[in-house]
Amino acid sequence: MLNFFMPLEIAKKQKKGDFDMPKNIYTVSYYDAHVPMVRLTGKWLKENGINIGDKLKLIQSKNMIILAKLSDREINNLKMEQEIKELKQKLSYLKTINSLNE
């Protein structure tokens, strides 16, 4: 059961069993009949370094999820990986076209 979220920087500073009770309890709702959804809102997000437009990564474990803000380096690495993937797909397509023309 999901019951609270904490920024990764805070979670890393905490010792096992040293968590405060959550100030907010979030209920999992549904986007449609078969897709669960969790929406986080509040000034506390900005107070903890999460701003509009930030990219977050999901770290998951049994019965727990952690949302961590991606660094600029991580974002650039992901963009480069995506560009490489797209270039490989284009190259594969061009090789296929070239082999058909031979």
Secondary structure, DSSP 8 states (H G I E B T S, - for coil): -------HHHHHHS-TT-----S-----EEEETTEEE----SHHHHHTT--TT--EEEEEETTEEEEEE--HHHHHHHHHHHHHHHHHHHHHHHHHHHHHH-
